[in-house]
Amino acid sequence: MPDCKLNRETAERIVKLFLAGAGAKRRPELRENMRGTLLTAAVGVACCLLFGGCKKTAGAARAGGFPPVQVIAVEARRQPVTESLSLIGSLAANEMVEIKAETDGTVQEIPFNEGQRVEKGQLLIQLDETKFATALAEAEGNFKLSQANFERAKQLFADKLISQQEYDQAAANFDVNRALLDRRKRELKDARIYASFSGIMGARNFSPGQVIAKNAVLSWLVDLDPIKVELNVPERFLSQVQVGQTLDLKVAAYPTNRFQGKVYFIAPSVDPSTRTTLVKAEIPNPDHRLKPGMFANLDLTVNIRENSIVVPEVALSQLLDGERAVVFVVDTNSTVQPRPVRLGLRLAGQVEVVSGLEAGETVVVEGVQKIGAGAKVKLAPAEAARPYAGS
């Protein structure tokens, strides 16, 4: 029987009402058999209704309230927080030129292979030099003759044996032949094409013995290390971009890899049609995995805070607005209290706390819906909080 005293008259009234509702008036034998049992039950029910009823609840009340609620909690910790700007860009070679001939001619030799690395100054294409050498020899003969005529004309003019016109004609003929000789030397030199910088040769569009035209594209020379990335930064973000900033890059060809580089160029003007500014960065590419023309997703680092306080995002029990929220903090007495905090940067599974919380304070991440201000809690084992420790 419950540990509670109840007026017997009240208990009798409860029993009579129950028996009446159950039709016991029409069955006296049932009324007599159930009377004792119902009387005891009625006393217990009334006791529970009036006083909380059972010894267990009374014992909890005497102990100071409900038993502690088990929750999962973690400590707010300090860590670097990187604020970045997500953009898109395109990769470009560090240096890239089209290999062209500056004169018409016949290909005599191709001393390189497609995809081969060549060094600056290395011979790439040799044209047939026969006609260029012949033209040079002719120019040299004419030059020597004009030079001799000019020397004689100078002496004769000094002795006043020829007119000014004859002297001028000899001088002009000498200058013309000298210029023609320089031109023939350059044409002979143009029969050989050299690498202007070290790099990788592209595909070739010609073969030995082929007659090529002036300015025809024969191949490409590409320098891939470092490689450049070009991006257009919206005007409103220009104040956050500076030379030397770090940049993270991902390309579709290597989805699990990230490449890092630094900004080295910011255009001095804004494109009025797009309201963007051209920005370039250099990325080390020693293995030549990155290729010109690739599409890139970029994260441009605009700010790094080395000692920011972060908590798991699930610790936010209530969002007050875009910058403020409430977390439940566990004190040294295992009591929780709601704490308003100001938020900063949102990270993957985490959120930066700008103010309202100190590093080392414990916040509830699971069980928030079961607690309130001043509630007693019991922390779950450390293993339960491990998934949140690195989130």
VOMIVEX-560536 format. One line per 10 residues: number of its first residue (from 1); their letters; for each residue x negated, y negated, z of N, C-alpha, C. Coordinates in steps of 0.001 Angstrom, whole numbers, plus 500000, padded with zeros to 6 digits. Atoms other than C-alpha are relative to their C-alpha. Example, Ala and Ser with C-alpha at 12.3 -4.5 7.8 and 13.67 -1.06 7.14 Angstrom:
BEGIN
1> AS> 499110:501190:500000:487700:504500:507800:499100:498800:500000 | 500820:501190:499940:486330:501060:507140:500770:498910:500730;
//
This chain:
BEGIN
1> MPDCKLNRET> 499148:501194:500000:500000:500000:500000:499120:498766:500000 | 500842:501207:500066:498633:496524:499159:499780:499372:501350 | 500377:500667:498761:496885:494598:501866:500690:498644:500058 | 499221:501226:500033:499663:492034:502142:501299:500243:500750 | 498759:499886:499252:502663:491464:504504:501109:499297:499244 | 498885:500535:500755:506043:490917:502871:501277:500194:500814 | 498709:499922:499305:509466:490210:504399:500803:501152:499428 | 499291:498810:500463:511461:493455:504258:501303:499641:499308 | 498733:500405:500616:514659:491632:503385:499788:499636:498539 | 500312:500359:501390:513010:490249:500230:499753:501243:499175;
11> AERIVKLFLA> 500268:498760:500720:511778:493714:499267:501283:500754:499712 | 498718:499324:500208:515310:495197:499790:500766:499348:498858 | 499265:500702:501065:516734:492534:497491:499434:500359:498618 | 500630:499616:501261:514208:493406:494757:500439:501394:499594 | 499597:498618:500296:515090:497099:495026:501427:500049:499511 | 498590:499989:500404:518877:496451:494829:500167:499474:498586 | 499897:500559:501345:518423:494294:491730:499497:500988:498952 | 500547:499044:500948:516305:496953:490021:500944:501173:499805 | 499090:498860:500092:518719:499776:490881:501262:499633:499257 | 498786:500440:500702:521647:497753:489627:499746:499955:498504;
21> GAGAKRRPEL> 500309:500081:501429:519913:497115:486316:499814:501354:499388 | 500255:498666:500539:519046:500800:485931:501214:500883:500024 | 498793:499168:499941:522635:502003:486535:500009:500966:501148 | 500089:499065:498876:521799:503627:489871:501273:500047:500806 | 498744:499987:499241:525197:502670:491286:500868:501192:499589 | 499171:498896:500466:526780:505387:489124:499396:501337:500352 | 500650:498728:499657:524225:508013:490279:499385:499860:501380 | 500477:500174:498613:523884:507998:494112:498764:500810:500305 | 501158:499161:499680:521404:510898:494148:498711:499381:499509 | 501185:500670:500507:519010:508907:492007:499637:498822:500872;
31> RENMRGTLLT> 500247:501154:499159:519430:505879:494195:499267:500399:501254 | 500625:499598:498743:518463:507786:497338:498572:500481:499776 | 501356:499462:500247:515457:509526:495754:498990:498901:499684 | 500931:501036:500464:513989:506359:494290:499856:498853:500967 | 499964:501178:499147:514738:504010:497109:498672:499778:500709 | 501247:500155:499254:511601:504694:499154:498837:499587:499101 | 501115:500317:500918:509271:504630:496181:500099:498577:499482 | 499810:501332:500540:510771:501474:494744:499739:498934:501037 | 500225:500977:498956:510616:499728:498070:498510:499701:500134 | 501460:500200:499907:506874:500291:498312:499465:499227:498803;
41> AAVGVACCLL> 500449:500687:501209:506352:499194:494698:500397:498541:500006 | 499524:501376:499988:508422:496068:495207:499141:499134:500892 | 500854:500754:499096:506325:495005:498144:498675:499656:499305 | 501271:500231:500685:503161:495437:496058:500129:498965:498892 | 499821:500938:501105:504569:493538:493057:500156:498589:500525 | 499787:501328:499450:505764:490657:495165:498716:499428:500571 | 501269:500455:499423:502428:490494:496918:499048:499502:498920 | 500889:500416:501092:500550:490338:493637:500460:498695:499389 | 499487:501222:500595:502835:487643:492303:499751:498788:500881 | 500101:501136:499088:502613:485480:495397:498556:499648:500341;
51> FGGCKKTAGA> 501344:500274:499460:498981:485872:496387:498848:500490:499117 | 501085:499477:500810:497004:487287:493481:499831:501464:500206 | 499531:498654:499822:497939:490690:494862:499050:501072:500369 | 500803:498814:499750:495024:493129:494907:498731:499639:500754 | 501207:500241:499191:492048:493539:497116:498831:499547:499154 | 501146:500340:500847:489640:493273:494135:500000:498516:499661 | 499909:501413:500342:490917:489865:493078:499750:499129:501215 | 500223:500755:498764:490994:488653:496643:498522:499988:500364 | 501423:499939:499694:487437:489843:497080:499205:499078:499099 | 500697:500890:500922:486349:487953:493963:500212:498553:500389;
61> ARAGGFPPVQ> 499718:501371:499585:488057:484836:495205:499158:499611:501198 | 500820:500299:498827:486283:485113:498539:498528:499825:499609 | 501408:500109:500419:482986:485461:496603:499723:498722:499242 | 500225:501288:500644:483499:482116:494874:500456:499942:498571 | 499482:500076:501366:485297:482846:491550:499791:501300:499262 | 500149:498829:500841:485071:485260:488626:498538:500421:499923 | 501390:499542:500106:481955:487389:488091:499315:499319:498822 | 500729:500673:501081:479195:485931:485832:500270:500662:498645 | 499787:499521:501358:479723:486248:482094:498638:500194:499331 | 501272:499760:500683:476915:487823:480112:499982:499264:498669;
71> VIAVEARRQP> 500170:500752:501251:475654:485593:477280:498588:500232:499490 | 501330:499974:500612:472709:485531:474895:499531:498565:499874 | 500527:501366:500016:470520:482459:475244:498530:500019:499600 | 501408:500148:500389:467195:481230:473878:499515:498630:500440 | 500593:501276:499630:464802:478435:474736:499845:499100:498776 | 500306:500996:501039:464619:475269:472672:498484:499888:499900 | 501458:499996:500166:461133:475219:471203:499553:498917:499031 | 500589:500987:500897:458810:472831:469428:499336:500705:498821 | 500656:499479:501182:457635:473474:465894:499956:498905:498938 | 500039:500999:501079:456626:471483:462793:501264:500080:499149;
81> VTESLSLIGS> 498836:500085:500880:459575:470347:460688:499605:499183:498778 | 500358:500645:501259:459025:469478:457055:501253:499516:499300 | 498887:500581:500744:461422:467130:455336:499590:499899:498542 | 500374:499954:501410:461430:467687:451582:501158:499564:499109 | 499053:500459:501002:463173:466498:448452:500026:501037:498885 | 499875:498968:501028:464493:469149:446032:500204:499355:498634 | 499962:500555:501340:463872:468317:442379:499726:501105:498983 | 500349:499073:501067:463371:470014:439032:498953:499339:499113 | 501047:500539:500838:460444:469639:436675:499587:500988:498934 | 500510:499168:501087:458517:471074:433770:498480:500039:500081;
91> LAANEMVEIK> 501443:499846:499941:454980:472446:433632:499363:499539:498689 | 500757:500471:501162:452419:470936:431279:498529:500348:500207 | 501427:499671:499917:448820:471825:430461:499210:498815:500519 | 500884:501064:499557:446035:469891:432069:499486:499215:498790 | 500381:500590:501289:444708:469244:428533:500475:500957:498913 | 499540:499162:501106:446145:470489:425239:499885:499207:498702 | 500174:500679:501282:445147:469572:421663:500287:500963:498859 | 499849:499238:501228:446042:470742:418197:498662:499996:499260 | 501229:499903:500774:443059:471996:416208:500351:499724:498539 | 499755:500401:501386:443098:470231:412819:498677:499710:499311;
101> AETDGTVQEI> 501166:500382:500807:440621:469668:410011:500186:498562:499534 | 499927:501386:500447:439813:466080:409120:499743:499850:498510 | 500238:500039:501441:439121:467030:405524:500520:501278:499371 | 499594:498787:500715:440319:469473:402889:498788:500914:499848 | 501111:499080:500169:438265:472609:402494:500425:501441:500047 | 499774:498556:499972:437946:476373:402421:499386:500575:501267 | 500480:499419:498746:437637:478324:405666:498948:501056:499688 | 501092:499054:500213:434322:480148:405726:499842:500950:501183 | 500240:499169:498808:434096:481421:409309:500904:499538:501141 | 499181:500302:498809:436303:481643:412434:499346:500714:501182;
111> PFNEGQRVEK> 500748:499339:498916:433994:482364:415398:500730:500008:501347 | 499277:499870:498726:436755:482684:418032:501148:500978:499808 | 498840:499114:500008:439534:485105:418939:501175:499307:500675 | 498804:500568:499377:443089:484191:419840:500030:500370:501478 | 499959:499764:498568:443435:483830:423614:498648:499997:500674 | 501353:499992:499444:439677:483613:424088:499709:498690:500723 | 500463:501203:499317:438163:481206:426562:498761:499479:499285 | 501137:500630:500671:435788:478771:424897:499504:498851:500862 | 500612:501078:499235:433428:476173:426331:499927:498735:499150 | 500097:501276:500690:433151:472512:425463:498791:500000:499067;
121> GQLLIQLDET> 501078:500051:500977:431076:472017:422305:499828:501270:499197 | 500141:498734:500724:431525:475609:421061:500628:499882:498612 | 499505:500030:501376:431987:476073:417290:501267:500845:499888 | 498716:499309:500155:435585:477020:416425:500287:500380:498550 | 499687:499754:501411:435913:476750:412640:498860:499464:499135 | 501047:500399:500955:433331:476615:409832:500603:499994:498600 | 499534:500108:501380:434444:475322:406420:498815:500165:499039 | 501042:499894:501029:432533:475884:403196:499354:498622:499825 | 500717:501277:500022:429844:473178:403180:499392:499667:498642 | 500710:500181:501275:428700:473516:399563:500282:498643:499370;
131> KFATALAEAE> 499668:501257:500665:430589:470592:398075:499640:498790:500852 | 500359:501117:499110:429937:468441:401135:498496:499749:499970 | 501462:500148:500062:426187:469127:400964:499571:499364:498676 | 500318:500577:501314:426122:468308:397238:500310:498508:499965 | 499633:501419:499975:427968:465050:397765:499045:499209:500868 | 500955:500682:499128:425561:464184:400563:498671:499780:499285 | 501271:500145:500728:422513:464827:398378:500102:498888:498955 | 499799:501061:500978:423956:462583:395674:499986:498634:500673 | 499955:501273:499278:424649:459841:398198:498621:499589:500487 | 501357:500315:499538:421114:460082:399566:499142:499469:498854;
141> GNFKLSQANF> 500761:500491:501155:419630:459635:396046:500394:498585:499643 | 499536:501349:500324:421771:456610:395321:499557:498990:501062 | 500422:500907:498923:420893:455139:398695:498530:499637:499867 | 501436:500272:500126:417164:455506:398159:499729:499059:498835 | 500184:500873:501142:417399:453881:394731:500436:498572:500312 | 499520:501334:499662:419487:450973:396013:499103:499326:501037 | 500903:500562:498997:417111:450545:398930:498736:499464:499337 | 501205:500455:500712:414116:450290:396601:500296:498737:499193 | 499617:501174:500766:415936:447819:394331:500166:498778:500908 | 499777:501107:499070:416868:445730:397340:498680:499447:500513;
151> ERAKQLFADK> 501307:500450:499520:413272:445606:398624:499297:499162:498919 | 500606:500768:501074:412032:444439:395190:500706:498655:499815 | 499230:501235:500173:414851:441895:394951:499635:498986:501077 | 500396:500920:498919:413854:440428:398324:498688:499312:499675 | 501316:500579:500311:410279:439940:397169:500101:499016:498817 | 499839:500872:501165:411304:438478:393812:500759:498731:500359 | 499224:501179:499597:413808:436162:395423:499133:499055:500833 | 500914:500837:499215:411128:434971:397874:499035:499249:499104 | 500895:500668:500951:408901:434198:394897:500771:499161:498995 | 499109:500776:500863:411835:432479:393203:499933:500445:498547;
161> LISQQEYDQA> 500055:499433:501352:411655:434843:390247:501368:500522:499556 | 498633:499609:500346:415337:435894:390395:500963:499024:500663 | 498991:500923:499475:418526:434017:391058:500626:500547:501289 | 499286:499611:498781:420594:434080:394208:501035:501094:499683 | 498994:499008:500383:423282:436062:392353:499387:501383:499850 | 500652:498696:500190:420873:438831:391402:499573:500600:501355 | 500388:499517:498660:419599:439033:394958:501226:500513:500759 | 498781:499593:499286:423136:439200:396372:500543:501313:499452 | 499519:498771:500610:424085:441932:393908:499183:501199:500483 | 500867:498913:499524:421086:444060:394955:500282:500318:501478;
171> AANFDVNRAL> 499707:499791:498579:421892:443543:398654:501340:500705:500184 | 498685:499372:499887:425543:444462:398145:499958:501458:499573 | 500120:498615:500476:424659:447598:396196:499324:500878:501052 | 500674:499267:498926:422336:448633:398998:500976:500302:501154 | 499032:499807:498907:425070:448168:401636:501052:501048:499629 | 498985:499027:500439:427608:450152:399572:499438:501410:500049 | 500602:498654:500014:425264:453083:399111:499672:500497:501414 | 500248:499602:498602:424327:453059:402788:501300:500463:500659 | 498710:499596:499432:428012:453218:403784:500465:501329:499430 | 499597:498735:500623:428663:455997:401284:499189:501165:500559;
181> LDRRKRELKD> 500822:498952:499390:425752:457985:402714:500531:500384:501378 | 499427:499708:498664:427211:457671:406232:501299:500797:499876 | 498739:499279:500197:430570:458865:404913:499751:501452:499625 | 500298:498619:500411:429072:461927:403226:499443:500812:501167 | 500496:499295:498809:427237:462802:406429:501155:500397:500922 | 498856:499700:499146:430507:462592:408366:500848:501115:499393 | 499226:498940:500641:432298:464785:405803:499337:501359:500188 | 500716:498748:499750:429608:467411:406148:500169:500443:501448 | 499792:499681:498578:429946:467217:409931:501420:500503:500248 | 498605:499585:499817:433738:467556:409634:500269:501401:499484;
191> ARIYASFSGI> 499838:498618:500468:433251:470893:407926:499847:500984:501158 | 500117:499171:498794:432525:472226:411415:500861:499374:501106 | 499083:500478:498958:435165:471953:414154:499559:500616:501326 | 500500:499561:498698:434011:472153:417790:501073:499783:501074 | 499081:500156:498859:435871:472523:421089:499704:498692:500712 | 500185:501288:499333:436422:469122:422668:499980:500123:501516 | 500066:499722:498554:436794:470653:426166:500099:501510:500187 | 499911:498571:499693:436684:474054:427843:501465:500389:500200 | 498618:499567:499868:439907:476035:427643:500252:501332:499311 | 499561:498752:500620:441880:478893:426104:500508:499701:498601;
201> MGARNFSPGQ> 499532:500181:501377:442430:479216:422364:501387:500610:499834 | 498675:499497:500308:445963:479643:421117:499985:500839:498732 | 499888:499239:501246:447256:481523:418079:499464:499160:498848 | 500512:500732:501165:445667:480629:414736:500946:500189:498822 | 499073:499997:501119:447637:479771:411634:499283:500067:498658 | 500787:499956:501227:444957:480484:409001:499090:501222:500049 | 500895:498845:500131:442503:483110:407806:498743:499585:499250 | 501223:500304:500769:438970:483161:406403:500291:500003:498492 | 499794:500119:501434:438870:482100:402751:501196:499145:499626 | 498804:500796:500297:442058:480066:403053:499630:498544:499768;
211> VIAKNAVLSW> 500194:501417:500264:442136:476584:401581:500966:499224:500896 | 499175:500750:499063:443398:474177:404214:500040:498540:499607 | 499828:501417:500302:444706:470659:403896:499610:499160:501219 | 500346:500921:498931:443633:467688:405923:501185:499836:500954 | 499013:500188:498928:445518:467350:409266:500963:501168:500174 | 499179:498809:499764:447061:470837:409004:499644:500600:501362 | 500238:499405:498682:447496:472466:412472:499471:501413:499816 | 500640:498699:500161:445118:475417:412601:500142:500872:501240 | 499854:499267:498739:445361:476424:416285:500175:498978:501118 | 499876:500882:498843:445581:475011:419812:498919:500346:501021;
221> LVDLDPIKVE> 500944:499814:498892:443109:474542:422632:500670:499470:501258 | 499219:500328:498809:444648:474559:426118:499153:500203:501244 | 500630:499886:498682:443199:473894:429576:501103:500220:501026 | 498914:499609:499105:445380:475660:432190:499673:499864:501482 | 500352:500090:498580:443491:475034:435431:499268:498687:500276 | 498660:499857:499405:444735:472967:437064:501088:499777:498963 | 498852:500273:500857:448194:472852:435537:500788:498848:500600 | 499253:501165:499536:450416:469802:435762:501498:500299:500022 | 498539:499950:499996:454062:469493:436682:500508:498567:499897 | 499427:501321:500230:456092:466544:435463:501455:500011:500442;
231> LNVPERFLSQ> 498637:500085:499498:459292:465484:437182:500463:498553:499986 | 499392:501329:499987:461656:462553:437075:500707:499797:501334 | 499472:500262:498663:462392:461180:440542:501033:498878:499925 | 498991:501073:499992:465647:459230:441007:499503:498753:500718 | 500453:501302:499488:465172:455566:441792:500175:499882:501509 | 499718:500180:498569:466720:455825:445274:499008:500745:500889 | 500960:499239:499204:463997:458276:446400:498568:499510:499830 | 501362:500439:500297:460994:456297:445159:499235:499574:501250 | 500686:500453:498788:460246:454854:448595:499422:501161:500795 | 500468:498836:499256:459644:458419:449857:498904:500763:499261;
241> VQVGQTLDLK> 500993:499299:500808:457175:459426:447118:498700:499199:499988 | 501309:500656:499979:453471:458656:447412:498954:500928:499390 | 501114:499216:500524:450258:459778:445742:499353:500772:501149 | 500599:499150:498981:448728:462670:447681:500990:500872:500741 | 499000:499183:499320:452011:464175:448887:499954:501441:499507 | 499997:498570:500326:452298:467961:448975:501290:500375:499282 | 498861:499562:500792:454601:469714:446543:500008:501523:499940 | 499811:498556:500132:455978:473297:446607:500775:500272:498721 | 499408:499724:501309:456971:474917:443333:500330:501478:499876 | 499621:498627:500324:458823:478053:442234:500419:500053:498539;
251> VAAYPTNRFQ> 499606:499793:501391:459297:479429:438717:500716:501337:499888 | 499188:498785:500164:461657:482101:437421:499140:501231:499756 | 500854:498852:500315:458777:484299:436251:499441:500667:501259 | 500547:499466:498740:457505:484730:439842:500904:499541:501144 | 499019:500499:499022:460582:484363:442099:499567:500134:501448 | 500420:499803:498607:458790:485593:445234:498759:499187:500360 | 501222:500767:499757:455763:483303:444877:500297:498505:500049 | 499926:501458:499931:455385:479666:445847:498617:499444:499702 | 501245:500635:500395:452730:477397:444381:499984:498579:500558 | 500117:501318:499383:451439:474234:446017:499074:499098:499197;
261> GKVYFIAPSV> 500832:500993:500670:450020:471062:444543:500148:498649:500664 | 499934:501349:499447:449642:467338:445135:500331:498994:498907 | 499637:501075:500925:451086:464258:443512:498756:499148:499720 | 501149:500841:500350:448439:462298:441590:500393:498792:499157 | 499601:501112:500864:450469:459940:439402:501469:499663:500223 | 498633:500524:499942:453580:457784:439822:500081:498877:498971 | 499894:500994:501068:454682:455801:436786:500276:498617:500586 | 499824:501351:499448:454564:452023:437337:501348:499364:499673 | 498710:500584:500352:458073:451507:435934:501095:501053:500075 | 498823:499135:499958:461602:452954:436083:500641:500012:498616;
271> DPSTRTTLVK> 499332:499886:501290:463267:454270:432941:501400:499403:500123 | 498694:500648:499833:466284:451948:432506:501171:500849:499533 | 498902:499172:500495:468310:454615:430690:500389:501095:500983 | 499722:498922:499043:468005:457316:433394:499855:499567:501458 | 500266:500490:498642:467010:455221:436441:499135:500989:500782 | 500950:499090:499367:464225:457677:437163:498581:499559:499675 | 501410:500310:500207:460446:457435:437423:499226:501299:499796 | 500828:498827:500271:457962:459904:435984:498950:500168:501096 | 500992:499653:498983:455860:461629:438654:499286:501258:499538 | 500788:498840:500391:453034:464088:437980:499222:500531:501202;
281> AEIPNPDHRL> 500779:499347:498934:451335:466591:440274:499104:501055:499368 | 500931:498966:500444:448404:468982:439868:500113:501220:500906 | 499883:498751:499260:448633:472648:440886:498859:500920:499585 | 501060:499047:500367:445642:475032:441045:500597:501217:499294 | 499477:498889:500794:446103:477793:438467:498850:500862:499488 | 501200:499271:500430:442908:479904:438438:500309:501288:499250 | 499653:498751:500677:444693:483081:437307:500872:499779:498767 | 499249:500372:501205:446619:481236:434561:501394:500630:499955 | 498639:499453:499993:449959:482658:435694:501026:498960:499587 | 499081:501070:500382:451660:479316:435261:499673:499534:498591;
291> KPGMFANLDL> 500179:500358:501401:452209:478346:431637:500698:498680:499690 | 499333:501235:500424:453012:475011:429986:501386:500295:499438 | 498634:499837:500474:456705:474618:429284:500912:500719:500973 | 499159:499326:499015:457906:476625:432287:500874:498996:500746 | 499083:500799:499191:460905:475260:434193:499699:500268:501468 | 500412:499851:498603:460154:474635:437870:501017:499372:500946 | 499243:500560:498882:462165:474122:441069:498999:499518:501042 | 501013:500630:499171:460285:471759:443340:500566:499547:501336 | 499726:500610:498702:460292:470805:446992:498865:499033:500283 | 501001:501039:499790:458475:467517:447409:500033:499572:501460;
301> TVNIRENSIV> 500074:500337:498583:457339:466984:451015:499908:498493:500171 | 499996:501445:499780:458234:463454:452107:499669:499638:501443 | 500311:500307:498602:457706:463751:455877:499765:501299:500762 | 500271:498845:499137:456227:466213:458407:499982:499525:501447 | 499976:500291:498563:457119:466036:462127:499444:501231:500715 | 500741:498869:499465:454670:468227:464005:500623:500615:501250 | 499512:499500:498701:456472:468548:467390:501497:499792:500164 | 498551:500138:499910:460172:468591:466672:500594:501135:500839 | 499282:498997:499218:462604:470436:468962:501054:500624:499096 | 499030:499297:500829:464649:473101:467168:500722:501057:500829;
311> VPEVALSQLL> 499199:498951:499386:467431:475456:468247:500718:500743:498877 | 499195:499314:501016:469391:478140:466355:501289:499225:499713 | 498820:500765:500393:472269:476618:464429:501256:500507:500699 | 498819:499443:499341:474759:478983:466150:500156:499477:501417 | 499884:500568:498657:474010:477214:469449:500909:498785:500032 | 499119:501170:500043:476133:474279:468277:501427:500459:500215 | 498644:499545:499683:479457:474931:469992:501064:499070:499451 | 499019:500965:500494:481154:471790:468744:499272:498882:499263 | 500558:501096:500772:480321:469284:466016:500831:498753:500234 | 499282:501247:499738:481231:465749:467021:500089:499162:498729;
321> DGERAVVFVV> 500020:500637:501312:480221:464242:463669:498798:500565:499266 | 501101:499469:500778:477521:464697:461067:498664:499977:500709 | 501288:500143:499331:474753:463712:463494:500032:500415:501462 | 499911:499644:498581:476036:464796:466921:500751:501322:500168 | 499358:498725:499699:477061:468116:468454:499863:500266:501493 | 500047:499600:498590:477489:469894:471823:499376:501384:500085 | 500567:498685:499703:475372:472768:473146:500217:500290:501479 | 499894:499602:498605:475708:474740:476384:498612:500343:500516 | 501333:499850:499420:472580:474512:478537:500119:500775:501309 | 500024:499190:498784:471827:477094:481252:498972:499403:500958;
331> DTNSTVQPRP> 500930:500595:499047:470319:475560:484399:499351:501076:500853 | 500738:499040:499161:468157:477180:487077:500908:500822:500889 | 499045:499252:499181:471274:478313:488992:500885:500899:499167 | 499207:499168:500920:472564:480275:485987:501392:499430:499782 | 498748:500693:500269:475309:477697:485521:499845:499252:498682 | 500071:500667:501303:476147:476301:482092:500730:498670:500051 | 499383:501309:500127:476940:472706:481282:499934:499567:498535 | 500056:500509:501374:477899:471172:477925:499083:498779:499920 | 500954:501094:500158:475280:468769:476607:500129:499424:498583 | 499983:500603:501344:475772:466307:473716:498571:499751:499525;
341> VRLGLRLAGQ> 501327:500191:500581:472761:466187:471393:500152:499316:498647 | 500033:500626:501325:471776:464224:468313:499155:500874:499082 | 500631:499065:500919:470836:466305:465297:499136:499271:498976 | 500863:500512:501067:468147:465826:462700:500148:500847:498755 | 500032:499244:501243:467156:468012:459775:500594:501389:500191 | 499472:498632:500004:469079:471210:458996:499001:500892:499275 | 500924:499040:500571:466802:474179:458347:500729:501311:499762 | 499397:498690:500235:467407:477806:457421:500279:500681:501331 | 499624:499370:498741:469337:479105:460455:499665:499194:501227 | 500402:500828:498874:468011:476297:462642:500442:498568:499764;
351> VEVVSGLEAG> 499684:501420:500107:468672:472674:463358:499052:499236:500921 | 500880:500850:499212:466401:469928:464606:500832:499155:500965 | 499340:500823:498985:467444:468176:467830:499137:498767:500237 | 500752:501247:499876:466373:464538:467867:500001:499486:501433 | 499911:500470:498615:467591:463687:471381:501076:500782:500729 | 499012:499323:499160:469571:465126:474291:499547:501342:500525 | 500468:498683:499591:467495:468280:474787:498480:499973:500063 | 501443:499911:499836:463999:469048:476007:499524:501392:499624 | 500591:498707:500313:461688:471820:474870:499937:500858:501263 | 500015:499086:498862:461940:474853:477147:501355:500188:500651;
361> ETVVVEGVQK> 498660:499818:499459:465584:474336:478112:500697:501143:499266 | 499346:498808:500537:467787:477389:477584:501402:499648:499526 | 498679:500271:500576:470820:477144:475297:500667:501316:499629 | 499217:498799:500292:473591:479701:474756:500212:500096:498492 | 499785:499783:501436:473771:481202:471245:501125:500995:499730 | 498875:499065:500128:476322:484013:471804:500753:500050:501323 | 499165:499990:498808:479249:484056:474231:500533:498632:500358 | 499549:501374:499719:480068:480345:473978:501503:499951:500213 | 498545:500045:499906:483780:481087:473536:500520:500535:501334 | 499557:499420:498727:483884:482839:476931:499639:499144:501208;
371> IGAGAKVKLA> 500485:500798:498874:482414:480039:479049:500531:498579:499911 | 499632:501403:499931:483175:476515:480138:499042:499277:500923 | 500868:500788:499141:481577:473724:482119:499981:500565:501416 | 500154:499499:498646:480222:475027:485430:500107:501499:500138 | 499856:498548:499918:480658:478696:484555:498668:500649:500346 | 501173:499195:499673:478253:481228:485994:499772:501001:498874 | 500310:499078:501076:476454:483329:483398:498860:500924:500407 | 501101:499052:499845:474142:486290:483248:499374:500175:498629 | 500679:499953:501283:471531:486303:480509:499798:501435:499551 | 500218:498686:500586:471392:489306:478209:498508:500288:499948;
381> PAEAARPYAG> 501431:499679:500090:468062:491175:477923:499326:499278:498844 | 500766:500748:501004:465318:489572:475868:500144:500598:498604 | 499857:499362:501310:465815:492144:473092:501195:499451:499236 | 498800:500521:500662:469280:490732:472396:499759:498638:499382 | 500268:501354:500504:467867:487240:471857:498913:499981:498930 | 501121:499982:500948:465024:488391:469590:500389:499574:498588 | 499646:500445:501363:466957:487898:466290:500062:498497:499858 | 499897:501449:500072:467344:484224:467181:498650:499325:500217 | 501286:500618:499660:463737:483664:468225:499278:499507:498766 | 500700:500417:501206:462492:483447:464658:500911:499456:498938;
391> S> 499056:500473:500996:465593:482128:462940:499773:498547:499688;
//
